Amino acid sequence: MSHNAADIDQALATLTAGTAKVLSKKELKEKLELDRPLRVKLGVDPTAPDIHLGHTVAIEKLRQFQELGHQAVLIIGDFTATVGDPTGRSAARPPLTREEVLANAETYTTQAFKILDQEKTEVVYNGDWFRNMTYEQVLRLNARVTMQQMLQREDFKSRVDKGQEVRLHEVQYPIMQGWDSVEIKSDVEIGGTDQLFNILVGRDLQKEEGQAQQVVMLMPLLEGLDGVKKMSKSAHNYVGVSEEPTEMFGKLMSISDDLMDRYYTLLLGSDRDNSLHPMEAKKQLAASITGRYHNEQAATDARSTWEARFSKRDTAAGAKPMSFDQFKDGSNLAQQVQWAFLQVFDIQKSLGEVRKQHILPGAVQLNGEKLTDPAAIITFQEGDTLRLSKKHTVSITS
């Protein structure tokens, strides 16, 4: 590992980019200055067979450590998954059998290794140590924490305040996750922002065991395709990493321009090329992600399919011309759509109608891409096609 100050500063900048919180950057820099690869932990509970792009944010960060020469340690929670992480839950998770967990783990790791270098990844199962513990050892481990500590967790506290039950096995979860860090002697643990409590328990247990404490690296929870809610299957706003290339590409093309920058940073670890038209930048994002989980040819084919379906020629069929000078400079999308309805189709609509009936439901599209932010400032180019509704489309002319 390099002790060159410039190299360490560059590594620190790369590794902290896109993070929500690092406790602390000073500690991380000190660890990067050590003359050895760091052991970087990511624990996953394979409670479902498939993962979506939201799950890959932490895996992407683990890959960055790996590319800098550090040791990626992927902990498969074959034991903890039978308990279920209570984080953010209003009730206990339904228990899974070990057979179900192991079956899920197989597909989970296959998908994770589309990001990580499998040959350089240490994969461990926490059942290897938890299943060998005696009840006496479990009691000693429980004695390390207090019930007051556990009830500081917002999800536990909220459930107790509401008179909802908290099962004792759920209280074990943060302790088990923390003990994983002791077992593998982790230098850094990566997790979502909802994992802060659990990772801090790991730091406490490491300190008691005389180990150097792990750095806490929290990744933001990825917004789904709607740009509002956390990506999840229940919210129907997700992109599964095993989805067909055309479906994956098409879903990614539906995100907003604002969300595109987040996806570039969190899913690709890079910045958007601002010299490109937003539409082209989004196509490159969709192609890069599709290529990562399939292959380059599949991504190219998916792009061609999407462009054929949403080409300007197709969307412009029946469109009425509207010149640049008919738009009002500085107006937001809602005002532009209202103006286009009036100027081209002689239809009067209030801004409220434009927002509720056209923009928010996704009826307004620029070259086949949905525009769902009424306040957005859109720059039109000659040849653009702006769909106002199913029956009303304008083609931008000079």
HELIX and SHEET records of a PDB file:
HELIX    1   1 ALA A    5  THR A   16  1                                  12    
HELIX    2   2 LYS A   25  LEU A   32  1                                   8    
HELIX    3   3 LEU A   53  GLU A   67  1                                  15    
HELIX    4   4 THR A   80  THR A   82  5                                   3    
HELIX    5   5 ARG A   98  ALA A  112  1                                  15    
HELIX    6   6 GLN A  118  LYS A  120  5                                   3    
HELIX    7   7 GLY A  127  PHE A  130  1                                   4    
HELIX    8   8 TYR A  135  ASN A  142  1                                   8    
HELIX    9   9 MET A  147  MET A  150  1                                   4    
HELIX   10  10 GLU A  154  ASP A  161  1                                   8    
HELIX   11  11 LEU A  168  ILE A  184  1                                  17    
HELIX   12  12 THR A  193  GLN A  195  5                                   3    
HELIX   13  13 LEU A  196  GLU A  208  1                                  13    
HELIX   14  14 PRO A  245  LEU A  252  1                                   8    
HELIX   15  15 ASP A  257  TYR A  263  1                                   7    
HELIX   16  16 TYR A  264  LEU A  268  3                                   5    
HELIX   17  17 PRO A  278  TYR A  293  1                                  16    
HELIX   18  18 GLU A  296  PHE A  310  1                                  15    
HELIX   19  19 LYS A  312  THR A  315  1                                   4    
HELIX   20  20 PHE A  324  GLN A  326  5                                   3    
HELIX   21  21 LEU A  333  PHE A  345  1                                  13    
HELIX   22  22 LEU A  351  GLU A  353  1                                   3    
HELIX   23  23 VAL A  354  ILE A  359  3                                   6    
SHEET    1   A 6 LYS A  21  LEU A  23  0                                        
SHEET    2   A 6 VAL A 215  MET A 219 -1                                        
SHEET    3   A 6 VAL A 188  GLY A 192  1                                        
SHEET    4   A 6 ARG A  39  VAL A  44  1                                        
SHEET    5   A 6 GLN A  71  ILE A  76  1                                        
SHEET    6   A 6 THR A 121  TYR A 125  1                                        
SHEET    1   B 5 LYS A 320  SER A 323  0                                        
SHEET    2   B 5 HIS A 392  THR A 397  1                                        
SHEET    3   B 5 THR A 385  SER A 389 -1                                        
SHEET    4   B 5 GLN A 365  LEU A 366 -1                                        
SHEET    5   B 5 GLU A 369  LYS A 370 -1                                        
END                                                                             
